[in-house]
Amino acid sequence: MKKTIIVVAVLSIVAMVAAGNRLNAEWEMLFNGKDLEGWVQRGGEAKYEIQDGMIVGTSVMNTDNSFLCTKNNYSNFILEYDYIVDEKLNSGVQIRSLSNKDYRNGRVHGYQVEIDPSDRAWSCGIYDEARRGWLYDLRFNEAGRNAFKHNDWNHVHIEAIGSSIRTWLNGVPCANLVDDMTPNGFIALQVHGIGTNKDKEGTQVKWKNIRLIDLGPLTEFPAVVNTDIDD
């Protein structure tokens, strides 16, 4: 019984630290609505443009997956954005992602919050881009699968705190992943490669209202709960 009480107390402390940081932090707009200051493109050659206060990604044939990446890295944060996507185009938003010369010649890799307009409907599931594949799909989350709005704007809310990564789509809980492989990295907007598929050429995904609350470095959140206590 003592073990249970102590675990709850420690977890409560973690929650209070996170809540305190949220109250003291402010929303930061990652996209200023005018230009791509603070962003850099990696990977493929899809087009990223500014239109009416939105970032518009347009698919291009015969190029790899493309990523518009923040120049800054983030560890613990709350991220929100709105997107609308062509029904033919797969896309996603990278979080805590990396591009290292010693890993596949700088290939962007890391956690991706999926944008999936297909019948599979795994939007807001978590995929590990260019590394381990699916970490948290939505095959057992019918409410999450039904949350996606076709041909309309969708709102995403993400909380990445310590080893916990949780996502919501239009207010509906989707993924609840515990994974500590990558504690920090950049955020990136993906336009998926389409190969030689002319039917998908020129398809677009658009983002707006991209904002973040930075909760600080990982060391502010206890990673281990010690339960080695005698009954």
Sine and cosine of phi, psi and omega as CSV:
sin_phi,cos_phi,sin_psi,cos_psi,sin_omega,cos_omega
0.00,0.00,-0.62,0.78,0.01,-1.00
-0.87,0.50,-0.62,0.78,-0.01,-1.00
-0.87,0.50,-0.70,0.71,-0.03,-1.00
-0.88,0.47,-0.70,0.71,-0.02,-1.00
-0.88,0.47,-0.69,0.73,-0.05,-1.00
-0.93,0.37,-0.64,0.77,0.03,-1.00
-0.87,0.48,-0.72,0.70,0.01,-1.00
-0.87,0.49,-0.66,0.75,-0.02,-1.00
-0.89,0.45,-0.71,0.71,-0.01,-1.00
-0.91,0.42,-0.68,0.73,0.02,-1.00
-0.90,0.44,-0.55,0.84,0.05,-1.00
-0.91,0.42,-0.61,0.80,0.04,-1.00
-0.89,0.46,-0.69,0.72,0.04,-1.00
-0.85,0.53,-0.71,0.70,-0.01,-1.00
-0.88,0.47,-0.65,0.76,-0.02,-1.00
-0.93,0.37,-0.61,0.79,0.06,-1.00
-0.87,0.49,-0.73,0.68,0.01,-1.00
-0.87,0.49,-0.71,0.70,-0.01,-1.00
-0.89,0.45,-0.64,0.77,0.02,-1.00
-0.89,0.45,-0.67,0.74,0.04,-1.00
-0.89,0.45,-0.63,0.78,0.01,-1.00
-0.89,0.46,-0.67,0.74,-0.04,-1.00
-0.92,0.39,-0.54,0.84,-0.04,-1.00
-1.00,0.05,-0.25,0.97,-0.04,-1.00
-1.00,-0.07,0.26,-0.96,0.02,-1.00
-0.79,-0.61,0.40,-0.92,0.06,-1.00
-0.91,0.41,0.71,-0.71,0.08,-1.00
-0.91,-0.42,0.81,-0.58,0.05,-1.00
-0.98,0.19,0.87,-0.49,0.00,-1.00
-0.98,0.18,-0.35,0.94,0.03,-1.00
-0.82,-0.57,0.83,-0.55,-0.11,-0.99
-0.99,0.14,-0.03,1.00,0.04,-1.00
0.99,0.13,-0.06,1.00,-0.09,-1.00
-0.86,-0.51,-0.64,0.77,-0.04,-1.00
-0.47,-0.88,-0.07,-1.00,-0.06,-1.00
-0.98,-0.22,0.55,0.83,0.10,-1.00
-0.87,0.48,0.75,-0.66,-0.01,-1.00
1.00,-0.02,0.04,1.00,-0.02,-1.00
-0.82,-0.57,0.44,-0.90,0.07,-1.00
-0.60,-0.80,0.63,-0.78,-0.02,-1.00
-1.00,-0.03,0.68,-0.73,0.05,-1.00
-0.75,-0.66,0.34,-0.94,0.06,-1.00
0.99,0.12,-0.80,-0.60,-0.09,-1.00
-0.97,0.25,-0.14,-0.99,-0.14,-0.99
-0.91,-0.42,0.49,0.87,0.14,-0.99
-0.85,0.52,0.41,-0.91,-0.05,-1.00
-1.00,-0.04,0.73,-0.69,0.11,-0.99
-0.87,-0.49,0.83,-0.55,-0.04,-1.00
-0.70,-0.72,0.29,-0.96,0.07,-1.00
-0.97,-0.23,0.81,-0.58,0.04,-1.00
-0.65,-0.76,0.88,-0.48,0.10,-1.00
0.78,0.62,0.70,0.71,0.05,-1.00
0.97,0.23,0.26,0.96,0.02,-1.00
-0.86,-0.51,0.43,-0.90,0.24,-0.97
-1.00,-0.07,0.84,-0.54,-0.04,-1.00
-0.92,-0.40,0.87,-0.49,0.07,-1.00
-0.98,-0.20,0.77,-0.63,-0.05,-1.00
-0.86,-0.50,0.77,-0.64,-0.05,-1.00
-0.95,0.32,0.53,-0.85,0.01,-1.00
-0.75,-0.67,0.66,-0.75,-0.01,-1.00
-0.94,0.34,0.45,-0.89,0.13,-0.99
0.85,0.52,0.68,0.73,0.09,-1.00
-0.61,-0.79,0.38,-0.93,-0.03,-1.00
-0.96,0.28,0.08,-1.00,0.15,-0.99
-0.81,0.58,0.68,-0.74,-0.04,-1.00
-0.93,-0.38,0.54,-0.84,-0.06,-1.00
-0.66,-0.75,0.83,-0.56,0.14,-0.99
-0.99,-0.11,0.94,-0.35,-0.23,-0.97
-0.94,-0.34,0.61,-0.80,0.15,-0.99
-0.93,0.38,0.58,-0.82,0.05,-1.00
-0.96,0.27,-0.40,0.92,0.02,-1.00
-1.00,-0.04,0.48,-0.87,0.12,-0.99
-0.99,-0.16,0.44,-0.90,0.00,-1.00
-0.67,-0.74,0.56,-0.83,0.01,-1.00
-0.93,-0.36,-0.93,0.36,0.03,-1.00
-0.96,-0.28,0.80,-0.61,-0.12,-0.99
-0.27,-0.96,0.25,-0.97,0.23,-0.97
-0.90,-0.44,0.80,-0.60,-0.06,-1.00
-0.83,-0.55,0.69,-0.72,0.09,-1.00
-0.72,-0.69,0.51,-0.86,0.09,-1.00
-0.28,-0.96,0.31,-0.95,0.10,-1.00
-0.90,-0.44,0.58,-0.82,0.04,-1.00
-0.56,-0.83,0.42,-0.91,0.18,-0.98
-0.71,-0.70,0.66,-0.75,-0.14,-0.99
-0.71,-0.70,0.56,-0.83,0.12,-0.99
-0.89,0.45,0.63,-0.78,-0.05,-1.00
-0.87,0.49,-0.38,0.93,-0.06,-1.00
-1.00,-0.02,-0.14,0.99,-0.19,-0.98
-0.94,-0.34,0.77,-0.64,0.16,-0.99
-1.00,0.04,0.59,-0.81,-0.03,-1.00
-0.41,-0.91,-0.20,-0.98,0.02,-1.00
0.12,-0.99,0.11,-0.99,0.07,-1.00
-0.82,-0.57,0.85,-0.53,0.03,-1.00
-0.98,0.19,0.63,-0.78,0.18,-0.98
-0.75,-0.66,0.45,-0.89,-0.02,-1.00
0.69,0.72,0.74,0.67,-0.07,-1.00
-0.96,-0.27,0.29,-0.96,-0.16,-0.99
-0.71,-0.71,0.37,-0.93,0.15,-0.99
-0.59,-0.80,0.99,-0.12,-0.07,-1.00
-0.91,-0.40,0.66,-0.75,-0.02,-1.00
-0.87,0.50,-0.51,0.86,-0.05,-1.00
-1.00,0.07,0.09,1.00,0.07,-1.00
-0.84,-0.54,0.98,-0.22,0.06,-1.00
0.76,0.65,0.71,0.70,0.08,-1.00
0.84,0.55,0.62,0.79,0.07,-1.00
1.00,0.00,0.17,0.99,0.00,-1.00
-0.83,0.56,0.79,-0.61,0.07,-1.00
-0.89,0.46,0.76,-0.65,-0.02,-1.00
-0.54,-0.84,0.43,-0.90,0.02,-1.00
0.67,-0.74,-0.17,-0.99,-0.08,-1.00
-0.91,0.42,0.73,-0.68,0.06,-1.00
-0.81,-0.58,0.79,-0.62,0.13,-0.99
-1.00,0.02,0.92,-0.39,-0.22,-0.98
-0.93,0.37,0.56,-0.83,0.24,-0.97
-0.88,-0.47,0.94,-0.34,-0.19,-0.98
-0.70,-0.71,1.00,-0.05,0.00,-1.00
-0.99,0.14,0.03,1.00,-0.04,-1.00
-0.95,0.30,0.08,-1.00,0.04,-1.00
-0.89,0.45,-0.41,0.91,0.05,-1.00
-0.87,0.49,-0.66,0.75,0.14,-0.99
0.87,0.49,0.82,0.57,0.05,-1.00
-0.97,-0.23,0.48,0.87,0.04,-1.00
-0.85,0.52,0.70,-0.71,-0.04,-1.00
0.97,0.24,0.13,0.99,0.29,-0.96
-0.95,0.30,0.20,-0.98,-0.07,-1.00
-0.89,-0.45,0.86,-0.51,0.00,-1.00
-0.92,-0.40,0.61,-0.79,0.05,-1.00
-0.99,-0.14,0.99,-0.12,-0.09,-1.00
-0.88,0.48,0.79,-0.62,0.12,-0.99
0.85,0.53,0.48,0.88,-0.03,-1.00
-0.57,-0.82,-1.00,0.09,-0.12,-0.99
-0.95,-0.33,-0.11,0.99,-0.02,-1.00
0.99,0.14,-0.49,-0.87,-0.09,-1.00
-0.92,0.38,0.78,-0.62,0.07,-1.00
-0.96,-0.27,-0.55,0.84,-0.01,-1.00
-0.47,-0.88,0.99,-0.15,0.04,-1.00
-1.00,-0.09,-0.02,-1.00,-0.10,-1.00
-0.92,-0.39,0.39,0.92,-0.08,-1.00
-0.90,0.44,-0.42,0.91,0.01,-1.00
-0.95,-0.31,0.24,0.97,-0.02,-1.00
-0.84,-0.54,0.99,0.10,-0.07,-1.00
-0.92,0.40,-0.62,0.79,0.02,-1.00
-0.89,0.46,-0.67,0.74,0.04,-1.00
-0.90,0.44,-0.65,0.76,0.00,-1.00
-0.90,0.43,-0.51,0.86,-0.03,-1.00
-1.00,0.03,-0.03,1.00,-0.08,-1.00
-0.98,0.19,-0.37,0.93,-0.06,-1.00
-0.93,0.38,0.68,-0.73,0.04,-1.00
-0.97,-0.24,0.90,-0.44,0.01,-1.00
-0.96,0.27,0.66,-0.75,0.05,-1.00
0.81,0.59,0.58,0.81,-0.02,-1.00
-0.48,-0.88,0.20,-0.98,0.02,-1.00
-0.97,0.26,0.66,-0.75,0.06,-1.00
-0.87,-0.49,0.60,-0.80,-0.01,-1.00
-0.94,-0.34,0.77,-0.64,-0.02,-1.00
-0.89,-0.45,0.69,-0.72,0.09,-1.00
-0.82,-0.57,0.79,-0.61,-0.03,-1.00
-0.79,-0.62,0.70,-0.71,0.12,-0.99
-0.84,-0.54,0.90,-0.44,0.05,-1.00
-0.89,-0.45,0.96,-0.28,-0.07,-1.00
-0.70,-0.71,0.91,-0.41,-0.07,-1.00
0.87,0.50,-0.76,-0.65,-0.01,-1.00
-1.00,0.03,0.04,1.00,-0.02,-1.00
-0.99,-0.12,0.79,-0.62,0.11,-0.99
-0.79,-0.61,0.89,-0.46,-0.02,-1.00
-0.82,-0.57,0.57,-0.82,-0.02,-1.00
-0.75,-0.66,0.49,-0.87,0.11,-0.99
-0.74,-0.67,0.63,-0.78,0.08,-1.00
-0.86,-0.51,0.89,-0.45,-0.04,-1.00
0.79,0.62,0.63,0.77,0.05,-1.00
1.00,0.09,-0.05,1.00,-0.03,-1.00
-0.99,-0.16,0.81,-0.59,0.04,-1.00
-0.87,0.49,0.71,-0.70,-0.03,-1.00
-0.86,-0.50,-0.96,0.29,-0.04,-1.00
-0.96,-0.28,0.55,-0.84,0.06,-1.00
-0.62,-0.78,0.99,0.11,-0.15,-0.99
-0.97,-0.23,0.66,-0.75,0.18,-0.98
-0.91,-0.42,0.90,-0.43,-0.07,-1.00
-0.34,-0.94,0.71,-0.71,-0.08,-1.00
-0.85,-0.52,0.39,0.92,-0.07,-1.00
-0.91,0.41,-0.64,0.77,-0.03,-1.00
-0.77,-0.63,0.95,-0.32,-0.07,-1.00
-0.99,0.15,-0.31,0.95,0.01,-1.00
-0.37,-0.93,0.31,-0.95,0.01,-1.00
0.22,-0.98,-0.11,-0.99,-0.06,-1.00
-1.00,0.04,0.19,-0.98,0.11,-0.99
-0.96,-0.27,0.62,-0.78,-0.05,-1.00
-0.55,-0.83,0.56,-0.83,0.05,-1.00
-0.98,-0.17,0.86,-0.51,-0.09,-1.00
-0.99,-0.15,0.66,-0.75,0.29,-0.96
-0.90,-0.43,0.90,-0.43,-0.09,-1.00
-0.94,0.33,0.60,-0.80,0.08,-1.00
-0.90,0.44,0.54,-0.84,-0.02,-1.00
-0.89,-0.45,0.07,1.00,0.01,-1.00
0.88,0.48,-0.80,-0.59,-0.01,-1.00
-0.95,-0.31,0.33,0.94,-0.05,-1.00
-0.98,0.22,0.99,-0.14,-0.03,-1.00
-0.90,0.43,-0.42,0.91,-0.01,-1.00
-0.92,0.40,-0.40,0.92,-0.01,-1.00
-0.98,-0.19,-0.10,1.00,-0.04,-1.00
-0.88,0.48,0.76,-0.65,0.02,-1.00
0.99,0.10,0.01,1.00,0.06,-1.00
-0.92,0.39,0.46,-0.89,-0.17,-0.98
-0.75,-0.66,0.44,-0.90,0.22,-0.97
-0.78,-0.63,0.67,-0.74,-0.07,-1.00
-0.82,-0.57,0.65,-0.76,0.03,-1.00
-0.82,-0.57,0.53,-0.85,0.12,-0.99
-0.47,-0.88,0.16,-0.99,0.04,-1.00
0.80,0.60,0.70,0.71,-0.01,-1.00
-0.99,0.11,0.94,-0.35,-0.07,-1.00
-0.64,-0.76,0.40,-0.92,-0.14,-0.99
-0.57,-0.82,0.61,-0.80,0.23,-0.97
-0.96,-0.29,0.89,-0.46,-0.01,-1.00
-1.00,0.06,0.90,-0.45,-0.04,-1.00
-1.00,-0.07,0.09,1.00,0.10,-1.00
1.00,-0.09,-0.04,-1.00,-0.09,-1.00
-0.94,0.33,0.35,-0.94,-0.06,-1.00
-0.87,0.50,-0.50,0.86,-0.08,-1.00
-0.91,0.42,-0.22,0.98,0.02,-1.00
-0.98,0.21,-0.19,0.98,-0.07,-1.00
-0.88,-0.47,0.89,-0.45,0.02,-1.00
-0.82,0.58,0.76,-0.65,-0.05,-1.00
-1.00,-0.09,-0.35,0.94,-0.08,-1.00
-0.80,-0.60,0.71,-0.70,0.09,-1.00
-0.96,-0.28,0.89,-0.46,-0.03,-1.00
-1.00,0.07,0.90,-0.43,-0.02,-1.00
-0.92,-0.40,0.27,0.96,-0.04,-1.00
-0.99,0.15,0.96,0.28,-0.06,-1.00
-0.75,-0.66,0.67,-0.74,-0.01,-1.00
-0.92,0.39,0.59,-0.80,0.08,-1.00
-0.95,0.32,0.00,0.00,0.00,0.00
